[in-house]
């Protein structure tokens, strides 16, 4: 599984598509299409175009929230927030071979996601970010460390956890040293897509 995800940004379909194209041009291999409060027909158009683009670039295409839309366009999977419907239902709709990710903010959320058999967990936020409207309590590095320590105390296999929320290149090594698998980035890649290679260079791929 890729260790760097791009979460799309943009207030219009054109902005979203432009930013996704730029990320793909610069080497991103995992796109999560996230466009809150989008007109339904425009979101469908964006997802259809993005799926074709991702296929062309041999990149993973995940849809945020919309399970039925992910099925309709045959996306690679879906990412669900804590209030976005059940992982179990999504699995029934999409099938065993699709990727399903789930958001978490606390150790109990992580345990819930593990129990639901998510393929990966988006855990955060690391710090304040303006890209999310209803921000969960900020974890900071200490919060991630505490959650990983609690999982280790329970002798659990650490799941594939992606840090989210205001991530910069400098955060990658300390997060991976804690035991975080990868990162999901929005603003830093949207504003400077050329940074994708720097993010990848900072990753530990062991």
Secondary structure, 3 states (H helix, E strand, C coil): CCCEEEECCCCCHHHHHHHHHHHHHCCCCEEEECCCCCCHHHHHHHHHHHHHHHHHCCCEEEEECCHHHHHHCCCCEEEECCCCCCHHHHHHHHCCCCEEEEEECCHHHHHHHHHCCCCEEEEECCCCCCCCCCCCCCCHHHHHHHHHHHHHHCCCCCCCEEEECCCCCCHHHHHHHHCCCEEEECHHHHHCHHHHHHHHHHCCCC
